[in-house]
Amino acid sequence: MSHKTRIGLIGYGKTGKAVANVLSTDPRFELCWIARRTAASSPQTHPDTAIPIFGVDRQSFEILFARHPVDAVVDFSSQEAVHAYGEIVRKRKIILVSAISAYSKSDLAYVRNLGKHTRVMCSPNITLGINFLMTAANLLRKIAPFADVEILEQHFKEKPEISGTAIKIAEKLGLEDNQITSLRLGGIIGEHEVIFGFPHQTVRLVHSSIRREAFGTGAAFALSQLANCAIGFYTYEDLLLQTVNNDLPKPGFAGVGN
Ligand SMILES: NC(=O)c1ccc[n+]([C@@H]2O[C@H](COP(=O)([O-])OP(=O)(O)OC[C@H]3O[C@@H](n4cnc5c(N)ncnc54)[C@H](OP(=O)(O)O)[C@@H]3O)[C@@H](O)[C@H]2O)c1
């Protein structure tokens, strides 16, 4: 009988709530608990489910993991939380999927080090779509280094800074920041487009964000892939490429005589 992966979700803010919606309805997983920083005066549960929501600090993390064991932790909280639960994850060999975008170098070194003892995936861009776009753009850049490349990113009017995702794509493709064009209009949640200009053709790779639930789908993909991985630290791209290598037919020679 296949066993569901038991999950603890850390962070129940704007994104954590959407991620909880996805993980609590995915038949592969059992979302056992949700942890946030502030404790409510009366017991809280996720809407329409009995999944408990706990307010935690460093000591109560110990109690939480002991009373409610899980196979995996998904972190959508803040950069400091991993220092409160990291040693528990290390000791109990619990899978860690961290989506924290703002880790410092030393935080990231700590998270990487956890990968010596358990399976860890950390990604500042956890949607399947953006990671696919980055992988595909990288591939095309390698095949056609002579093509002109520009990035167009569009977001809601109030977003002041250049999209971090667009900067990351530019870094991966070896582009300068001035090859990113930003448009700020109305309520667009987020759109990233990489345009490859060839002399006689144009290739456009476009990703549009519709709902924050996409982050939950991304975390679910990472959890399912990590289940087949050895202990180690992985990026989202590692997991995507692993799927491609495992699931697609191997290249062969279909030439004369085959
Ligand atoms: N990788 C990606 O693609 C991606 C996408 C979206 C967001 N993120 C990241 O996800 C994180 C959350 O984003 P958000 O927009 O949802 O933020 P948010 O609305 O401020 O929510 C943060 C949540 O984390 C909880 N929290 C913070 N520190 C904690 C700690 N030490 N221990 C336990 N819980 C803690 C907060 O508890 P309270 O509710 O009690 O305040 C809150 O529930 C950020 O780091 C963001 O960068 C990543």
The ligand as an SDF file (V2000), in Angstrom:
LIG
                    3D

 48 52  0  0  0  0  0  0  0  0999 V2000
   10.1790   30.8310   -4.1020 N   0  0  0  0  0  0  0  0  0  0  0  0
    9.0890   31.4160   -4.5570 C   0  0  0  0  0  0  0  0  0  0  0  0
    8.7270   31.2880   -5.7330 O   0  0  0  0  0  0  0  0  0  0  0  0
    8.2750   32.2450   -3.6140 C   0  0  0  0  0  0  0  0  0  0  0  0
    7.0150   32.7260   -3.9830 C   0  0  0  0  0  0  0  0  0  0  0  0
    6.2830   33.4750   -3.0720 C   0  0  0  0  0  0  0  0  0  0  0  0
    6.8040   33.7290   -1.7990 C   0  0  0  0  0  0  0  0  0  0  0  0
    8.0320   33.2530   -1.4850 N   0  0  0  0  0  0  0  0  0  0  0  0
    8.6290   33.4590   -0.1670 C   0  0  0  0  0  0  0  0  0  0  0  0
    7.7450   32.9470    0.8200 O   0  0  0  0  0  0  0  0  0  0  0  0
    7.8820   33.7020    2.0090 C   0  0  0  0  0  0  0  0  0  0  0  0
    6.5110   34.1590    2.4840 C   0  0  0  0  0  0  0  0  0  0  0  0
    5.9520   35.0800    1.5740 O   0  0  0  0  0  0  0  0  0  0  0  0
    4.5260   35.7670    1.8540 P   0  0  0  0  0  0  0  0  0  0  0  0
    4.3200   36.7570    0.7830 O   0  0  0  0  0  0  0  0  0  0  0  0
    3.5230   34.6920    2.0650 O   0  0  0  0  0  0  0  0  0  0  0  0
    4.8490   36.5010    3.2500 O   0  0  0  0  0  0  0  0  0  0  0  0
    3.8620   36.8700    4.4370 P   0  0  0  0  0  0  0  0  0  0  0  0
    2.4950   37.1390    3.9090 O   0  0  0  0  0  0  0  0  0  0  0  0
    4.5570   37.9310    5.2190 O   0  0  0  0  0  0  0  0  0  0  0  0
    3.7800   35.5310    5.3380 O   0  0  0  0  0  0  0  0  0  0  0  0
    4.8620   35.0330    6.0850 C   0  0  0  0  0  0  0  0  0  0  0  0
    4.3560   33.8980    6.9530 C   0  0  0  0  0  0  0  0  0  0  0  0
    5.4610   33.2650    7.5790 O   0  0  0  0  0  0  0  0  0  0  0  0
    5.2480   33.2030    8.9960 C   0  0  0  0  0  0  0  0  0  0  0  0
    6.5730   33.3060    9.6380 N   0  0  0  0  0  0  0  0  0  0  0  0
    7.4990   34.2700    9.4960 C   0  0  0  0  0  0  0  0  0  0  0  0
    8.5830   34.0000   10.2350 N   0  0  0  0  0  0  0  0  0  0  0  0
    8.3410   32.8210   10.8590 C   0  0  0  0  0  0  0  0  0  0  0  0
    9.0750   32.0030   11.7570 C   0  0  0  0  0  0  0  0  0  0  0  0
   10.2910   32.3670   12.2020 N   0  0  0  0  0  0  0  0  0  0  0  0
    8.5260   30.8480   12.1960 N   0  0  0  0  0  0  0  0  0  0  0  0
    7.2870   30.4790   11.7620 C   0  0  0  0  0  0  0  0  0  0  0  0
    6.5290   31.2130   10.9190 N   0  0  0  0  0  0  0  0  0  0  0  0
    7.0500   32.3720   10.4650 C   0  0  0  0  0  0  0  0  0  0  0  0
    4.3560   34.3750    9.2970 C   0  0  0  0  0  0  0  0  0  0  0  0
    3.6740   34.1350   10.5240 O   0  0  0  0  0  0  0  0  0  0  0  0
    2.4630   35.0890   11.0220 P   0  0  0  0  0  0  0  0  0  0  0  0
    1.3020   34.7690   10.1160 O   0  0  0  0  0  0  0  0  0  0  0  0
    2.2360   34.6340   12.4100 O   0  0  0  0  0  0  0  0  0  0  0  0
    2.9800   36.4800   10.8840 O   0  0  0  0  0  0  0  0  0  0  0  0
    3.4150   34.3290    8.0730 C   0  0  0  0  0  0  0  0  0  0  0  0
    2.4030   33.3720    8.2570 O   0  0  0  0  0  0  0  0  0  0  0  0
    8.8500   34.8480    1.6890 C   0  0  0  0  0  0  0  0  0  0  0  0
   10.1550   34.4690    2.0990 O   0  0  0  0  0  0  0  0  0  0  0  0
    8.8050   34.9310    0.1810 C   0  0  0  0  0  0  0  0  0  0  0  0
   10.0120   35.4040   -0.3660 O   0  0  0  0  0  0  0  0  0  0  0  0
    8.7600   32.5210   -2.3600 C   0  0  0  0  0  0  0  0  0  0  0  0
  1  2  1  0
  2  3  2  0
  2  4  1  0
  4  5  1  0
  4 48  2  0
  5  6  2  0
  6  7  1  0
  7  8  2  0
  8  9  1  0
  8 48  1  0
  9 10  1  0
  9 46  1  0
 10 11  1  0
 11 12  1  0
 11 44  1  0
 12 13  1  0
 13 14  1  0
 14 15  2  0
 14 16  1  0
 14 17  1  0
 17 18  1  0
 18 19  2  0
 18 20  1  0
 18 21  1  0
 21 22  1  0
 22 23  1  0
 23 24  1  0
 23 42  1  0
 24 25  1  0
 25 26  1  0
 25 36  1  0
 26 27  1  0
 26 35  1  0
 27 28  2  0
 28 29  1  0
 29 30  1  0
 29 35  2  0
 30 31  1  0
 30 32  2  0
 32 33  1  0
 33 34  2  0
 34 35  1  0
 36 37  1  0
 36 42  1  0
 37 38  1  0
 38 39  2  0
 38 40  1  0
 38 41  1  0
 42 43  1  0
 44 45  1  0
 44 46  1  0
 46 47  1  0
M  CHG  2   8   1  16  -1
M  END
$$$$
